[in-house]
Amino acid sequence: MLTLLVIEPIFEADLESDAYGYRPKRSALDAIKKVHKLLRDGYTDVVDADLSRYFDTIPHAELMQCVVRRIVDRNVLRLVKLWLKSPIVTGDGKGGSEKITGGRKNNSGTPQGGVSSPLLANVYMNRFLKYWRMKRCHQTFRAQIV
């Protein structure tokens, strides 16, 4: 948790402004206000999309490339890798059998429920959002991502 408090502002400075999920001082209400403003500005359609199993499918190698762009301390990088490789124990919530996923051999996903997962998911998603902005997709498709 302490490491997260140190690295979150480093990444937060680079996140695209239209990203609202799991961000400090941003809420779902802020995202709704942005969508409302876009509708008033002439956009006519809203697509509500949920990335199925997003947290489970983030590739570690590509995510670490994003992390290395902002963090150079090898101890912090090692800790992030350990977060990604930590085993996850899940159960049915009724005292049934537990299932262990993840671990050292796992090459994708962030541990859901871990304090680092939302930040790491945003760091990885930011690649797409930057591409969208740099290639001016908002003009090409006359669409905004919130």
C-alpha positions in Angstrom: 0.0 0.0 0.0 2.8 2.4 0.8 4.5 1.8 -2.5 1.3 2.5 -4.2 1.0 5.9 -2.5 4.4 6.8 -3.9 4.0 5.6 -7.4 0.3 6.5 -8.0 1.1 10.2 -8.5 3.9 9.4 -10.9 1.5 7.6 -13.2 -1.4 9.8 -12.5 0.4 12.7 -14.1 0.5 10.8 -17.4 -3.0 9.4 -17.5 -5.3 10.8 -20.2 -7.8 13.3 -18.9 -10.8 11.5 -20.2 -10.1 8.4 -18.1 -12.3 8.3 -14.9 -12.2 4.7 -13.6 -10.3 4.1 -10.4 -8.7 7.5 -10.3 -8.3 9.8 -7.3 -10.6 12.8 -7.2 -12.7 11.3 -10.1 -15.9 9.5 -9.9 -18.6 7.8 -12.0 -20.6 11.0 -11.5 -17.8 13.0 -13.2 -17.8 10.6 -16.1 -21.6 11.0 -16.4 -21.2 14.8 -16.4 -18.7 14.6 -19.2 -21.0 12.4 -21.3 -23.8 14.9 -20.7 -21.6 17.7 -21.9 -20.7 15.7 -25.0 -24.4 15.1 -25.7 -25.0 18.9 -25.4 -22.1 19.5 -27.8 -23.8 17.5 -30.5 -22.7 13.9 -30.0 -25.8 11.7 -30.5 -24.9 8.2 -29.4 -23.6 6.7 -26.1 -22.0 3.3 -26.1 -21.6 1.7 -22.7 -18.9 -0.9 -23.0 -17.3 -3.2 -20.4 -14.1 -4.9 -21.3 -14.8 -8.5 -20.4 -12.1 -10.0 -18.2 -9.9 -7.0 -18.7 -8.0 -7.3 -15.4 -7.4 -11.0 -16.1 -5.9 -10.5 -19.6 -3.4 -7.7 -19.2 -0.1 -9.0 -20.6 2.7 -8.7 -18.0 5.5 -7.9 -20.5 3.6 -5.1 -22.1 2.4 -3.7 -18.8 5.9 -3.7 -17.5 7.0 -1.7 -20.5 4.5 0.9 -19.5 5.7 0.8 -15.9 9.4 1.0 -16.9 8.8 4.3 -18.8 8.0 6.0 -15.5 9.7 4.0 -12.8 13.5 3.3 -12.9 14.1 2.1 -9.3 14.8 -1.6 -9.7 13.5 -2.4 -6.2 10.1 -0.9 -7.1 10.1 -2.7 -10.5 10.8 -5.9 -8.7 7.9 -5.3 -6.3 5.5 -4.6 -9.2 6.6 -7.9 -10.8 5.9 -9.7 -7.5 2.5 -8.1 -7.3 1.8 -9.5 -10.8 3.1 -12.9 -10.0 1.3 -13.3 -6.6 -1.0 -16.3 -6.4 -4.7 -15.6 -6.0 -6.9 -17.7 -3.9 -10.6 -17.7 -4.7 -13.5 -19.6 -3.2 -17.2 -19.8 -3.7 -17.9 -17.8 -0.6 -19.8 -20.7 1.0 -16.9 -22.6 2.5 -16.4 -24.7 -0.6 -13.2 -25.6 -2.3 -10.7 -22.9 -2.9 -9.0 -22.3 -6.3 -5.5 -20.9 -6.7 -4.7 -19.0 -9.9 -1.8 -16.8 -11.0 1.6 -17.4 -9.6 5.1 -17.4 -11.0 4.2 -19.1 -14.3 1.4 -16.7 -15.0 2.1 -14.1 -17.8 -1.1 -12.1 -17.8 -3.6 -10.4 -15.4 -3.4 -8.2 -12.4 -4.5 -9.6 -9.0 -8.1 -8.5 -8.7 -8.8 -7.2 -5.2 -5.2 -6.1 -4.8 -4.6 -2.5 -4.1 -2.3 -2.2 -7.2 -4.7 -3.7 -9.8 -6.7 -0.6 -10.6 -3.6 1.6 -11.1 -1.9 -1.1 -13.2 -5.0 -1.5 -15.3 -5.2 2.2 -15.9 -1.5 2.4 -16.8 -2.0 -0.3 -19.4 -5.3 1.2 -20.8 -3.5 4.6 -21.1 -1.6 3.2 -24.0 -4.8 2.9 -26.0 -6.1 6.3 -24.9 -2.9 8.0 -25.9 -3.0 6.3 -29.3 -6.6 7.4 -29.7 -5.6 11.0 -29.0 -2.4 11.0 -31.0 -4.0 9.5 -34.1 -6.9 11.9 -33.8 -9.4 9.0 -33.7 -11.9 11.4 -32.0 -12.0 13.4 -35.3 -11.9 10.4 -37.6 -14.8 8.6 -35.9 -16.4 11.7 -34.3 -16.3 9.9 -31.0 -15.0 10.5 -27.5 -13.9 8.0 -25.0 -14.9 8.6 -21.4 
